[in-house]
Amino acid sequence: MTPQAQYNASHVNKSTAHPEYYEESDQRSIHNVESALDDAGHTHEPLRIHVERVVRQYFAMLGDETPTDLYELILKEIEQPLLSVVLEKSRGNQTKCAQILGLNRGTLRKKLKIYGLM
């Protein structure tokens, strides 16, 4: 994998959000998260906007080079911190963590092992 494949997803520019993308029930919880982010001085954007921007920047950075295993790279960049934070918030309770994530506990354990989180 090229050094560019290790691109840090935190390098993003600002853009406008598209709340119409979400279902009505999702908008309430998303609005709460976005309000908290606004209070913390962060931009008012859904995660998908950040991900789209980073993927576009990644392709622009690669130029004519064709990446491989991009899907897996993106999933790892998102999945590991997601698992880590939810596990922390559930105080290490894997059953509760699995419930929060909507995963089977066995699947969660497998993922935790992959990322060295257990």
Buried (B, 14 or more C-beta within 10 A) or exposed (E): EEEEBEBEBEEBEEEEBEEEEBEEEEBEEBEEEBEEEEEEEEBEBBEEBBBEBBBEBBBEEBEEEEBEEBEEBBEEBEBBEEBEEBBEEBEEEBEBBBBBBEBEEEEBBEBBEEBEBE
